[in-house]
Every structure is written in structure tokens, then in C-alpha cells.
Amino acid sequence: MVETPVTLERVEAVLRDLPPQQLKAVLLFAEFVRERTHQEEDEDEEELWSLIESDRAYRVEHPDEVETYSTAEEMLAALGDAA
């Protein structure tokens, strides 16, 4: 079975064919999906900031354990020495 791509035009066409009493349910579901998507994006961003803050705190507490490299070659050489 070949699946047709989802486009705004297809969605609008389906909406036009629905009985008017079904439009409220569709709208509520679409708003639910939109809100859920924004919540997930916010949670992902909060998680990333938490990791960044943890990394910064670790670097402050253990400056001698943090290695910084200027080039990819330096980093690869250091990783090769550690193996």
C-alpha cells in the first residue's frame, strides 16, 4: 500500500468533509497535540540546560580534571593515548 504524504491541503480536504458536529472534537485533539508538542520541546530544553549547568559546576569544582583541546587532532591523540 502506497502512503500519500500528509499535506495541509489533504488535512483541510478531510476537515471540509466532516460533519460540523465533529469539528469541535478535531479542534480539541489538534490543540492537545500542539500543546503536548510544546511541552515536550520545553522539557527537552530544560534537560539540556540541566546538563550544561552540571558540566559547568563540575568544571568549577574540578578544574584540574578538565582537558581542553584546540583541534580535533589534539583530542584524537589524547583519546588514542587513553586507550
C-alpha positions as CSV (number, residue, x, y, z in Angstrom):
1,M,0.0,0.0,0.0
2,V,1.4,3.4,-1.0
3,E,1.0,6.1,1.6
4,T,0.2,9.6,0.4
5,P,2.3,12.3,2.0
6,V,0.5,14.4,4.6
7,T,0.0,17.9,3.5
8,L,-2.0,20.9,4.8
9,E,-4.2,20.6,1.7
10,R,-5.1,17.0,2.5
11,V,-5.9,17.8,6.1
12,E,-8.1,20.7,5.0
13,A,-9.9,18.5,2.5
14,V,-10.7,15.9,5.1
15,L,-11.9,18.6,7.5
16,R,-14.3,20.0,4.9
17,D,-15.8,16.5,4.5
18,L,-16.5,16.1,8.2
19,P,-19.9,16.8,9.7
20,P,-19.9,20.1,11.6
21,Q,-20.5,18.4,14.9
22,Q,-17.2,16.5,14.5
23,L,-15.1,19.7,14.0
24,K,-15.0,20.5,17.8
25,A,-13.5,17.1,18.6
26,V,-10.9,17.5,15.8
27,L,-10.0,21.0,17.1
28,L,-9.7,19.8,20.7
29,F,-7.5,17.0,19.6
30,A,-5.3,19.3,17.4
31,E,-4.9,21.7,20.3
32,F,-4.0,18.8,22.6
33,V,-1.3,17.6,20.2
34,R,0.1,21.1,19.7
35,E,0.3,21.7,23.5
36,R,1.9,18.3,24.1
37,T,4.5,19.1,21.4
38,H,5.4,22.4,23.0
39,Q,5.6,20.7,26.4
40,E,8.0,18.1,25.1
41,E,10.2,20.8,23.5
42,D,10.3,22.7,26.7
43,E,11.2,19.5,28.7
44,D,14.0,18.7,26.2
45,E,15.3,22.2,26.5
46,E,15.2,22.1,30.3
47,E,17.1,18.8,30.3
48,L,19.8,20.2,28.0
49,W,20.2,23.2,30.3
50,S,20.4,21.0,33.3
51,L,23.3,19.0,31.6
52,I,25.1,22.2,30.7
53,E,24.8,23.5,34.3
54,S,26.0,20.2,35.7
55,D,29.0,20.3,33.4
56,R,29.8,23.9,34.4
57,A,29.6,23.1,38.1
58,Y,31.9,20.1,37.6
59,R,34.4,22.2,35.8
60,V,34.4,24.8,38.6
61,E,34.8,22.1,41.3
62,H,37.4,20.0,39.4
63,P,39.4,22.4,37.1
64,D,42.4,20.1,37.1
65,E,40.3,17.2,35.7
66,V,39.0,19.1,32.7
67,E,41.0,18.8,29.5
68,T,40.6,21.3,26.7
69,Y,41.8,20.8,23.1
70,S,42.2,23.3,20.4
71,T,41.9,20.9,17.4
72,A,40.3,17.6,16.6
73,E,43.8,16.1,16.1
74,E,44.8,17.0,19.7
75,M,41.6,15.4,21.0
76,L,42.1,12.3,18.9
77,A,45.7,12.0,20.0
78,A,44.7,12.3,23.7
79,L,42.0,9.7,23.2
80,G,44.4,7.4,21.5
81,D,46.8,7.7,24.4
82,A,44.0,6.8,26.9
83,A,43.1,3.6,25.1
